[in-house]
Amino acid sequence: MRIKLKRISPIILAASFCLFAAPLFGQSEREGMRLFESNKAAEAIAFLEADIEGGNPLPEEYNYLGLAYYQLGNYEKSVAAFKKGTSARGANKRILYFNMGNSLFALQKWQEALDSYSMACVADPAYAAPLLNKAGTEIKLDKLAEAAEDYRRFLILRPEDEQRPQIEKILALIEKELAVRKEEQRKAAEEAARIKAEEERIAREKQEAERLAAQKKAEEEEKRRKMLEEIAGSLRDSGDATNMSESSEEALEYDYDSDID
């Protein structure tokens, strides 16, 4: 039986999904960052936005702002903050793209989330954390082969990770599902080939039947044509004989005397 995605995803989300990269402090901590670290996300937003709009923000303030919006459930603004941060000088792009992917995942924008996780991996190929979330998103998109590859890459980068047993179980499920699908595709291809062959046979038989029917019709038409020609020829012969008879009768007319007395 095919393993449905909903049977795989909860395992991934519970056992192997990394939620957020931890905020990174710069050399000088600002009020918005301090408030966020004090679990005061709503208060931190005003300070963080003021610093960013003031034109001289610390690169990590974009990350803090995005995380603050995420904690408040405003995922759209969270994405906007992370995305803006990726263009800031000195920005830690691997962290920003990773966290932006998590916000997009919360919005159920699977393909955009996948793109963000991919960008985090490009920014730092040795950064293992996005690979788990990337694999989980690929399962959402039914890209099982890609998901398996990302899980394997994660285990290469972090072979001693505590989640290894769960990841290996997920890999086994994915590989089993891929094998089932491959076999189904093989059977479907064979069935399609059989159906095509049968359709071609039926088409050939139909074509041959139509050819024979056309040939028979042509032969019958030719037979009728010859019959009509024979009848027409016979009528012409009969007409000549009648004329000859009429001419003979005319030629044999003569007068004679009758003596009855």
Disulfide bonds with the S-S distance in Angstrom:
none
